[in-house]
Amino acid sequence: MKIKRLSIILLAMTLSVVLVSCSKNIEKKIIGKWHVSSIMEINSPDGDWHDALYNQNFDYEFKDGGSVTAYVNGSPAGSSSWSYDKDAEKLVFASRPYDIEQLDDHQMVLYYSYITDVVRLEQRMTLDKQ
């Protein structure tokens, strides 16, 4: 009986270390400067995706410590905070919780949705690491 309890405790401790490590790895991958290559949006009940980037040049610089700076056409356009919510598995910045659909050393794809009876907003943003 004691061996079974000890095994369960060791398994729980191992899982907690792995989950914290995964969260830190994700945060490390997010840190850096990212160029927004695509923003596709649905913001009407008809459900049609459209280009929301409008030929503008956007970059985000995610910094260690939780700050993010937005750049428009190379000039700073504002700063805010960012965080990774490991429980919800979401990147939170620009007042929105984004699902991370893809994250590697070269590209990050974020998805946001807010859908009610009268409002439908979905956004998929693709960012390339600089």
BELDA-V453259 format. One record per pair of residues at least 24 apart in sequence whose ideal C-beta (glycine too) atoms are under 10 Angstrom apart, sorted by the first residue. I is the first residue (numbers start at 0). J is the second residue. Records with the same first field share a line. If there is no record, write none. Layout:
# BELDA-V453259
I: J + J
This chain:
# BELDA-V453259
18: 85 + 86
19: 85
21: 85 + 88
22: 83 + 84 + 85 + 86 + 88
23: 83 + 85
24: 102
25: 83 + 85 + 88 + 90 + 99 + 102
26: 61 + 63 + 65 + 81 + 82 + 83 + 85 + 90
27: 63
28: 61 + 83 + 99 + 102 + 103 + 104 + 107 + 128
29: 59 + 61 + 62 + 63 + 67 + 81 + 82 + 83 + 90 + 92 + 99 + 102 + 107 + 126 + 128
30: 60 + 61 + 62 + 63 + 64 + 65 + 67 + 81
31: 59 + 60 + 61 + 62 + 63 + 104 + 107 + 126 + 128 + 129
32: 58 + 59 + 60 + 61 + 62 + 68 + 70 + 126 + 127 + 128 + 129
33: 57 + 58 + 59 + 60 + 61 + 67 + 106 + 107 + 109 + 124 + 125 + 126 + 127 + 128 + 129
34: 58 + 59 + 70 + 125 + 126 + 127 + 128 + 129
35: 59 + 69 + 70 + 107 + 109 + 124 + 125 + 126 + 127
36: 106 + 108 + 124 + 125 + 126 + 127
37: 108 + 123 + 124 + 125 + 126 + 127
38: 109 + 122 + 123 + 124 + 125 + 126
39: 110 + 121 + 122 + 123 + 124 + 125
40: 111 + 120 + 121 + 122 + 123 + 124
41: 112 + 114 + 119 + 120 + 121 + 122 + 123
42: 113 + 118 + 119 + 120 + 121 + 122
43: 118 + 119 + 120
44: 114 + 116 + 117 + 118 + 119
45: 119
46: 119 + 121
48: 121 + 122 + 123
51: 122 + 123 + 124
52: 124 + 125
57: 124 + 126
58: 126 + 127 + 129
59: 92 + 93 + 107 + 124 + 126
60: 129
61: 90 + 92 + 107 + 126
65: 92
66: 92
67: 92 + 93
69: 93
93: 124
95: 120 + 122 + 124
97: 122 + 123 + 124
98: 123
100: 124 + 125
101: 125 + 126
102: 126 + 128
103: 128
104: 128
